[in-house]
Amino acid sequence: MVTTTKEVLNRTLKRFFDSEASSGILLIVVAILAMLVANSPLAHGYHDLFHGTLAWTPIPKLDTLHMWINDALMVIFFFVVGLEIKREVANGALSNPEARRLPVIAAFAGMAAPAAVFLLVIGSAGETGLTNGWAIPAATDIAFAMGVMGLLGNRVPSSLRLFLLTVAIVDDIGAVAIIALFYTANIKLLWIILSMLVLGVMIACNRFRIDRSWAYAILAIMLWYCVLNSGVHATIAGVLAAFTIPMRLDAKGDSPLLRFEHALLPWNAFLVVPLFGFANAGVELAGVGLAGALAPLPLGIAAGLIIGKQVGIFSAVTIADWLGLAKRPKGASMMQLWGTAVLCGIGFTMSLFIAALAFPRYPILVEEAKIGVLSGSLISALLGFALLRFAPGPRGDMDEEQETQAA
């Protein structure tokens, strides 16, 4: 009986971790757990764990566990994002100009509209000092959004899954650019020069066909340390390092990029991002209060995610299709497309990350921003799921691909 129970548990865990919805489900659980802990008798210990000064740290600038997670561990997340972007641009969904046209248009509209909605809400409330948070609702969480869609199984046509994934990838490119351009201060020229030198060495290694993964790993860590001290946010080093990793295949059909991606994906999905979520999603609601929860900042962020994302993406796709610039995803009804646009309003990881960068000197504003991110992401997830769950296909309950599979 014990053996049987163990086998059932092993099979259940394997199915969970193999499912595309698993990382999204884990993020939901982690976010809820963080909120519960932050509003329980354990709140003081939770805060001290992540924000208390460490007794010892090898890097003085990283003197709290929260900073180690956000400025060091999250570099792995951005490194994996960079690897994925490079692979998709080289020979994936972003390699074909026609195939990427619609997701690129949708992603840019899906970043501009939430920012505009946020600024409109903030402006109408007369809170001009909060405008630095304009980019918080502009991001889409790939794992969370794909996880929610994964729960729907074959109710969603594969064309929409690819569309959502591609939009989220382009969205990540935009978010990285925003962080580098708009959330960088106190540039230190010497460290910038050192960063460029290390990056140049990595590029040279690629050009001279050096495929040793350990060499790139060591240089990537050096690049991170230089960028960390340069004034540019350290996570940018992850993306830059990823772009230098060789993609060329060897005799076994392998490459350094594929090795890094396969090795880091599980750690990224099931450790790095959940740990980041747990460290950042915990908001003490008593500290913020009802007035804080209904303040212009959380309302602007939530409105940007819930309204701005779906309006921007859905209208961009509809107009592009109508003008003949790009065709909307094959086999998807308008309601399914709408539901997918709503799912893009799940900001979570990147939105929480940008929130911390937008108001580094004002912890109360960061807490208010978290409320906006969490509420906007939750509503977008529930609404998007409902729309896709009950949406008929373009010809009824099944699209052409599903009918073929059923036959």
DOVEXVEX-973862 format. One record per residue (C-alpha): x, y, z; residue number from 1. Coordinates in steps of 0.5 Angstrom, whole numbers. Layout:
<recs>
REC:X:Y:Z:NUM .
...
</recs>
This chain:
<recs>
REC:0:0:0:1 .
REC:6:5:2:2 .
REC:9:3:-5:3 .
REC:3:4:-9:4 .
REC:1:11:-5:5 .
REC:9:13:-7:6 .
REC:8:11:-14:7 .
REC:1:15:-15:8 .
REC:5:21:-11:9 .
REC:11:21:-16:10 .
REC:6:21:-22:11 .
REC:2:26:-20:12 .
REC:8:31:-18:13 .
REC:11:29:-25:14 .
REC:4:31:-29:15 .
REC:4:37:-25:16 .
REC:11:39:-26:17 .
REC:11:37:-34:18 .
REC:4:41:-35:19 .
REC:5:48:-38:20 .
REC:0:51:-32:21 .
REC:5:49:-27:22 .
REC:9:55:-26:23 .
REC:3:59:-27:24 .
REC:-1:55:-21:25 .
REC:6:56:-17:26 .
REC:6:63:-17:27 .
REC:-1:64:-15:28 .
REC:0:60:-9:29 .
REC:6:63:-7:30 .
REC:3:70:-8:31 .
REC:-3:68:-4:32 .
REC:2:65:1:33 .
REC:6:71:2:34 .
REC:-1:76:3:35 .
REC:-3:71:8:36 .
REC:4:71:12:37 .
REC:5:79:11:38 .
REC:-2:79:15:39 .
REC:-1:74:20:40 .
REC:3:74:27:41 .
REC:9:72:22:42 .
REC:9:79:19:43 .
REC:14:82:23:44 .
REC:19:75:22:45 .
REC:17:76:14:46 .
REC:19:83:14:47 .
REC:26:82:18:48 .
REC:27:76:14:49 .
REC:27:79:7:50 .
REC:29:87:9:51 .
REC:33:86:16:52 .
REC:41:87:15:53 .
REC:45:81:14:54 .
REC:50:80:19:55 .
REC:55:79:13:56 .
REC:55:79:6:57 .
REC:61:79:1:58 .
REC:58:85:-3:59 .
REC:56:91:1:60 .
REC:51:94:-4:61 .
REC:47:87:-3:62 .
REC:46:88:5:63 .
REC:39:84:5:64 .
REC:36:78:3:65 .
REC:31:82:-1:66 .
REC:37:86:-5:67 .
REC:40:79:-6:68 .
REC:34:76:-9:69 .
REC:32:82:-13:70 .
REC:39:84:-16:71 .
REC:42:78:-16:72 .
REC:38:72:-16:73 .
REC:33:75:-21:74 .
REC:39:76:-26:75 .
REC:38:68:-28:76 .
REC:31:70:-29:77 .
REC:33:76:-34:78 .
REC:38:71:-37:79 .
REC:33:66:-39:80 .
REC:29:71:-42:81 .
REC:35:73:-46:82 .
REC:36:66:-48:83 .
REC:29:65:-50:84 .
REC:29:72:-54:85 .
REC:35:70:-58:86 .
REC:32:63:-60:87 .
REC:26:66:-62:88 .
REC:29:71:-66:89 .
REC:34:67:-69:90 .
REC:29:61:-71:91 .
REC:23:61:-67:92 .
REC:16:65:-67:93 .
REC:20:72:-68:94 .
REC:24:70:-74:95 .
REC:19:70:-79:96 .
REC:17:78:-81:97 .
REC:10:76:-83:98 .
REC:9:72:-77:99 .
REC:12:77:-72:100 .
REC:8:83:-75:101 .
REC:2:82:-71:102 .
REC:5:80:-64:103 .
REC:10:86:-65:104 .
REC:4:91:-66:105 .
REC:0:88:-61:106 .
REC:5:88:-56:107 .
REC:7:95:-57:108 .
REC:0:97:-56:109 .
REC:-1:93:-50:110 .
REC:5:97:-47:111 .
REC:3:104:-49:112 .
REC:-5:103:-47:113 .
REC:-4:101:-40:114 .
REC:1:107:-39:115 .
REC:-4:112:-42:116 .
REC:-9:109:-38:117 .
REC:-5:110:-31:118 .
REC:-3:117:-33:119 .
REC:-10:119:-34:120 .
REC:-12:116:-27:121 .
REC:-6:119:-24:122 .
REC:-7:126:-28:123 .
REC:-15:126:-26:124 .
REC:-13:125:-19:125 .
REC:-8:131:-19:126 .
REC:-2:126:-17:127 .
REC:3:128:-22:128 .
REC:9:126:-17:129 .
REC:7:119:-18:130 .
REC:8:119:-26:131 .
REC:14:115:-25:132 .
REC:10:109:-24:133 .
REC:8:109:-31:134 .
REC:11:103:-34:135 .
REC:9:98:-28:136 .
REC:2:96:-32:137 .
REC:6:95:-38:138 .
REC:9:88:-37:139 .
REC:6:81:-38:140 .
REC:8:75:-34:141 .
REC:9:70:-39:142 .
REC:9:64:-34:143 .
REC:3:67:-30:144 .
REC:-1:68:-37:145 .
REC:1:62:-40:146 .
REC:-1:58:-34:147 .
REC:-8:60:-34:148 .
REC:-9:59:-41:149 .
REC:-6:52:-40:150 .
REC:-11:50:-35:151 .
REC:-16:51:-41:152 .
REC:-13:45:-44:153 .
REC:-15:44:-52:154 .
REC:-21:49:-51:155 .
REC:-16:55:-53:156 .
REC:-13:54:-60:157 .
REC:-6:53:-61:158 .
REC:-5:59:-65:159 .
REC:-7:63:-59:160 .
REC:-2:60:-55:161 .
REC:3:62:-60:162 .
REC:0:69:-60:163 .
REC:0:70:-53:164 .
REC:7:67:-52:165 .
REC:10:72:-57:166 .
REC:7:78:-55:167 .
REC:9:76:-48:168 .
REC:16:75:-51:169 .
REC:16:82:-54:170 .
REC:13:85:-48:171 .
REC:19:83:-44:172 .
REC:24:86:-49:173 .
REC:20:92:-48:174 .
REC:20:92:-41:175 .
REC:28:91:-41:176 .
REC:29:97:-45:177 .
REC:24:101:-41:178 .
REC:28:99:-34:179 .
REC:35:100:-38:180 .
REC:33:107:-41:181 .
REC:28:110:-35:182 .
REC:30:107:-29:183 .
REC:37:108:-29:184 .
REC:41:113:-25:185 .
REC:47:115:-22:186 .
REC:51:112:-28:187 .
REC:59:111:-26:188 .
REC:63:111:-32:189 .
REC:69:107:-30:190 .
REC:64:101:-28:191 .
REC:60:102:-35:192 .
REC:67:102:-39:193 .
REC:69:95:-35:194 .
REC:62:92:-37:195 .
REC:63:94:-44:196 .
REC:70:91:-44:197 .
REC:67:84:-41:198 .
REC:61:84:-46:199 .
REC:66:85:-51:200 .
REC:70:79:-49:201 .
REC:64:75:-49:202 .
REC:62:77:-56:203 .
REC:69:75:-58:204 .
REC:69:69:-55:205 .
REC:63:67:-59:206 .
REC:66:70:-66:207 .
REC:72:66:-64:208 .
REC:67:60:-64:209 .
REC:69:58:-56:210 .
REC:63:54:-54:211 .
REC:65:52:-47:212 .
REC:59:54:-42:213 .
REC:63:55:-36:214 .
REC:67:60:-40:215 .
REC:61:64:-41:216 .
REC:58:63:-34:217 .
REC:64:66:-31:218 .
REC:64:72:-36:219 .
REC:57:73:-34:220 .
REC:58:73:-27:221 .
REC:64:78:-28:222 .
REC:59:82:-32:223 .
REC:53:82:-27:224 .
REC:58:85:-22:225 .
REC:61:91:-26:226 .
REC:53:93:-28:227 .
REC:51:92:-21:228 .
REC:56:98:-19:229 .
REC:55:102:-25:230 .
REC:48:105:-24:231 .
REC:45:101:-29:232 .
REC:40:96:-26:233 .
REC:44:89:-25:234 .
REC:39:85:-28:235 .
REC:40:88:-35:236 .
REC:47:84:-35:237 .
REC:43:78:-35:238 .
REC:40:80:-42:239 .
REC:46:82:-45:240 .
REC:50:76:-43:241 .
REC:45:72:-46:242 .
REC:45:75:-53:243 .
REC:53:73:-53:244 .
REC:51:65:-52:245 .
REC:53:61:-58:246 .
REC:47:58:-62:247 .
REC:51:54:-67:248 .
REC:49:47:-66:249 .
REC:55:41:-65:250 .
REC:55:34:-68:251 .
REC:50:32:-63:252 .
REC:45:38:-65:253 .
REC:47:41:-58:254 .
REC:49:48:-57:255 .
REC:51:53:-51:256 .
REC:45:56:-51:257 .
REC:41:50:-51:258 .
REC:45:47:-45:259 .
REC:44:54:-41:260 .
REC:36:54:-43:261 .
REC:35:47:-41:262 .
REC:39:47:-35:263 .
REC:36:54:-32:264 .
REC:29:53:-34:265 .
REC:27:49:-28:266 .
REC:31:53:-23:267 .
REC:28:59:-26:268 .
REC:21:57:-26:269 .
REC:20:53:-20:270 .
REC:25:57:-15:271 .
REC:28:64:-18:272 .
REC:21:67:-20:273 .
REC:17:64:-14:274 .
REC:22:66:-9:275 .
REC:22:73:-12:276 .
REC:14:73:-12:277 .
REC:14:71:-4:278 .
REC:19:76:-3:279 .
REC:15:82:-6:280 .
REC:8:80:-6:281 .
REC:7:80:1:282 .
REC:3:87:3:283 .
REC:1:89:10:284 .
REC:-6:91:8:285 .
REC:-7:94:15:286 .
REC:-1:98:14:287 .
REC:-3:101:8:288 .
REC:-11:101:10:289 .
REC:-17:102:6:290 .
REC:-15:109:4:291 .
REC:-8:107:1:292 .
REC:-12:101:-3:293 .
REC:-16:106:-6:294 .
REC:-11:111:-7:295 .
REC:-10:114:-15:296 .
REC:-3:109:-15:297 .
REC:-6:102:-14:298 .
REC:-12:104:-18:299 .
REC:-8:107:-24:300 .
REC:-4:101:-24:301 .
REC:-10:96:-24:302 .
REC:-14:100:-29:303 .
REC:-8:100:-33:304 .
REC:-7:92:-33:305 .
REC:-15:91:-33:306 .
REC:-17:96:-38:307 .
REC:-11:98:-42:308 .
REC:-8:92:-44:309 .
REC:-14:89:-47:310 .
REC:-16:95:-50:311 .
REC:-9:96:-53:312 .
REC:-8:89:-55:313 .
REC:-15:87:-58:314 .
REC:-16:94:-62:315 .
REC:-9:93:-65:316 .
REC:-10:86:-67:317 .
REC:-17:88:-70:318 .
REC:-15:94:-73:319 .
REC:-9:91:-76:320 .
REC:-13:85:-79:321 .
REC:-18:90:-82:322 .
REC:-13:94:-85:323 .
REC:-9:88:-88:324 .
REC:-3:89:-84:325 .
REC:-3:82:-81:326 .
REC:-8:77:-80:327 .
REC:-11:75:-73:328 .
REC:-9:68:-70:329 .
REC:-12:63:-75:330 .
REC:-18:59:-72:331 .
REC:-20:64:-66:332 .
REC:-26:67:-65:333 .
REC:-27:74:-63:334 .
REC:-29:73:-56:335 .
REC:-23:68:-55:336 .
REC:-18:74:-58:337 .
REC:-21:78:-53:338 .
REC:-20:73:-47:339 .
REC:-13:73:-49:340 .
REC:-12:80:-49:341 .
REC:-15:80:-42:342 .
REC:-10:75:-40:343 .
REC:-4:80:-42:344 .
REC:-6:84:-36:345 .
REC:-3:79:-31:346 .
REC:3:83:-30:347 .
REC:6:80:-23:348 .
REC:13:79:-24:349 .
REC:16:84:-28:350 .
REC:10:89:-26:351 .
REC:13:88:-18:352 .
REC:20:89:-21:353 .
REC:19:95:-24:354 .
REC:14:98:-18:355 .
REC:21:97:-14:356 .
REC:25:101:-18:357 .
REC:20:106:-19:358 .
REC:19:109:-12:359 .
REC:26:106:-9:360 .
REC:25:112:-3:361 .
REC:18:111:-2:362 .
REC:16:104:1:363 .
REC:9:106:2:364 .
REC:8:107:-5:365 .
REC:12:101:-7:366 .
REC:6:97:-2:367 .
REC:1:101:-6:368 .
REC:4:99:-12:369 .
REC:4:92:-10:370 .
REC:-4:92:-9:371 .
REC:-5:95:-16:372 .
REC:-1:90:-19:373 .
REC:-4:84:-15:374 .
REC:-11:86:-16:375 .
REC:-10:88:-23:376 .
REC:-7:81:-25:377 .
REC:-12:77:-21:378 .
REC:-18:80:-24:379 .
REC:-15:80:-31:380 .
REC:-13:72:-29:381 .
REC:-20:71:-27:382 .
REC:-24:75:-33:383 .
REC:-19:72:-38:384 .
REC:-20:65:-36:385 .
REC:-28:66:-36:386 .
REC:-28:69:-43:387 .
REC:-24:63:-46:388 .
REC:-28:58:-42:389 .
REC:-34:60:-45:390 .
REC:-32:63:-51:391 .
REC:-34:59:-57:392 .
REC:-30:58:-63:393 .
REC:-30:61:-70:394 .
REC:-35:56:-72:395 .
REC:-38:53:-66:396 .
REC:-35:50:-60:397 .
REC:-29:47:-64:398 .
REC:-24:51:-68:399 .
REC:-21:47:-75:400 .
REC:-15:44:-71:401 .
REC:-19:41:-66:402 .
REC:-24:38:-71:403 .
REC:-19:35:-74:404 .
REC:-16:32:-68:405 .
REC:-23:30:-66:406 .
REC:-24:26:-72:407 .
</recs>
